[in-house]
């Protein structure tokens, strides 16, 4: 867990049978989803001492919260799989149409220390995105 659970925003990585579960929270939907991306990366790579080499744009079409959440996580997995890069930072904002737009700051995978299995996909099983009086919470199981 990167931030105390009582904090405004944070995430934690939980073991899951043959997979990894990411839980995140934040005051806004966007901050919650950004934290989930950080958790996804933390599950397999130590990027604490790695500087980004370039930004890669990300754009998620408007849709249901859970669909946009999955799409954002899948973009991070795609970057690792196709470009051989690891997101060391993420910045997204809600667009006027209700989608998400921003960028992943990435570094070559060769520059990060691998600490777990590389993610392959985002499972729809156990997926959750919800808002309550304390803010937003999201959860995803990541196939590794």
ABEGO torsion letter per residue (X at the ends): XABBAABABEBBBBBBBGBBBBBBBBABAAAAAAAAAAAAAAAABBAAABBBABBBBBBBBBEBAAAAAAAAAAAAAAAAAAAGBBBABBBBBBBAAGBBBEBBBBBBAAABBBABBBBABBBABGBBBBBBAAEBBBBBBBBX
